[in-house]
Amino acid sequence: MIGSGLTMLGWSAAEARSAVIQTKDGALEGVSTAVPGVTAWLGIPYAAPPVGPLRWRAPQPVRAWKGVRRADHFGHSPYAPSSFSSDTDSAFTPADMSEDCLTLNVWAPPRRRTLRPVMVWIYGGAFIMGTSADPHYNGTALAAEDVVVVSLNYRVGILGSFAHPELARESPQGVSGNYGLMDQIAALRWVRDNIEAFGGDPDNITIFGQSAGAFSVAYHLVMPQSRGLFHRAIAQSGAPLGRPDSEILLGRLPEMQQAGAAFGRRIGQPDLAGLRRLPPETLIKEYGFSWQFYPVIDGFLVPEHPFRMLAAGNCARVPVMAGHNHDEGSLFPPIGNGTAAGLRKAVHQIYGSEAARVLSLMQAEPGVTPTTMGRDVFGDLVFNWNSIVLAMMMARVSTGYAYRFDYRYALPAVWGAKSATAAPPGYAFHGAEIGFVFKTQPIWSERQHEQEDLMRRMSGYWLNFARNGDPNGAGLPQWPSYRPGQRQLFRLDERPPELVPIENYDRLVLLGKAMDNRVLEQG
């Protein structure tokens, strides 16, 4: 390996210069990065610490400060459990975690007379983990391309999505849960109100996110409280468009509140006061690595099913880019636990009467095993189908661009796993595109040219889209917007980009039938 944005795009005390910005809450002193002219302001509070009586409440205004606040290091990361794999624990579980985590970061080039486009990043992590301090999300290289970059923290896991009947009773709207989404809205409001001080244009904001961050982007498209806070959106691998009972990061409030009450009883804290007194470490340990609590349809923040809102055009009618990676499921344990019997049972639960046809289609592919099929089912269910349908639906009400990232390399090098190597064959696994967008991808010497070229193209498409809602620009192959009936995606890998047919289309159509969503079938 010859170099990496993870080292070249940091900052050092020796290169630091003062950069004081006045926000509405107080003055901030930033720090220079290793790229001349690009300054970073890190760990900026956008809401009061959600601790003590503010646990499981909507984010509250931050207390203004006097004097100049140093913004030279990231804020605390949200509390998260250990991940599902010992290979990835260190990458997914930050070292510096706290409930006091509601901060954001800004990277900006030197001020000028005209304001710059703003790109706001929302991290993934299944709504149970994640941090803006991840070095793959370093905004330095993008900011060097004449944009202002923002990344934000939001509450995750049981601290970000917990629902409980007592919480609903103390809420003016009679709801509970969705605190992480509320945090994101508060951060976007901070950006709207303050980004001009950093040279950013509050009327030209693009939100972009991956995995749960992509689900978040799709939620913002339909949440009334998010309207007007952004003007373009990019969803990388995911959207909440399946059935609420499919448990794919979309739930219903009554069931979630029942689960919250049951959780409290299980750990010996049946009332809300007792749950609020517990140390966060205890809550995280008891909750574990679980998808029990995640965003819900609450009739307030998320008024109804996102699919129905999009279908009715009750959404932000902004340009959208949406896509997925070729091998999304390869990073995850297989559905069915790698056994033929387990796979058959899981496929029947997901696809119902279409299960036999799905299994027949998958078994016809060369070299498949219950493990590979189980991972493909997971990828289709959580990421592939949702991403394609989001692009199709947004193309009906605005402009949509649909892609598939196909570049394969060793799994999971981008997350720093112990088994990472440079040599192909590999996977276009979940999250593999992130470093190519941020220009933080480690470069392997034997694949240097193709990786640098792909990084240039992908970051170029993302930057152009942030500037004017169209990814196309000088020096880049033409990316056509999605047209109804097209059934093609824009392939991104080491080859020249081009439109290619939706892979496994018949299988995805059957999934749409199981999800009571026929958009993909209609094209």
BELFENJO-V560392 format. One line per field, one symbol per residue. psi: psi as a letter, one per 40 degrees, with the letter a starting at -180 (. if undefined). burial: 1 if it has 9 or more other C-alpha atoms within 8 Angstrom, else 0. A space follows every 10 residues. Layout:
# BELFENJO-V560392
psi = ???
burial = ???
This chain:
# BELFENJO-V560392
psi = heiiddddfa iiddeiihgh hhieeiihha iiaehhdhih hifhheiihg ibeehfiihi iihiiiahhh geiiiiiihi iiaehddedd ddhidgiidg egiiihhiii iidiiiihhh hhiafeeeii ieehdeehed dddeffihhh iiiiiiadee ehiiddddde hdefiiafdd dddddddddd ddeedddeei heeghhhiii bddddddddd dehdeeheei eiihhggiig eaideefgfh aidddddddd ddddddefge iddddddiid dddddddagi fdhiiiheec dgdahddddd deegihgiih hiaiidfdee eiiihefeid dddddddddd ebeedddddd ddeeiieiid dddddddddd dddddddddd ddddddebhi hhihhehhah hgddefideh idiiiaigih ededdddefe hhhhdefddd dddddddddd dddddddeeh eiahehihhi ihhhedfiih hhaeihiihi ihifdddddd ddddefhedd de.
burial = 0011110011 1100110011 1110111111 1111101111 1111111111 0001110010 0100000110 1101111111 1110000110 1111001111 1111111110 0000111111 1111111111 1110011111 1111011111 1111111111 1111101110 1000111111 1111111111 1111111111 1101111111 1111111111 1111011011 1111111111 1111000111 1110011111 1101100011 0101110000 0011000010 0011111100 1111111011 0000101111 1111111111 1001111110 0111111101 1101100110 1100000101 1111111111 1111111111 1111100111 1111111111 1111011001 0000011111 1111111111 1111000100 1111111111 1111111010 1110010010 0101000111 1111001000 0000001111 1111001111 001
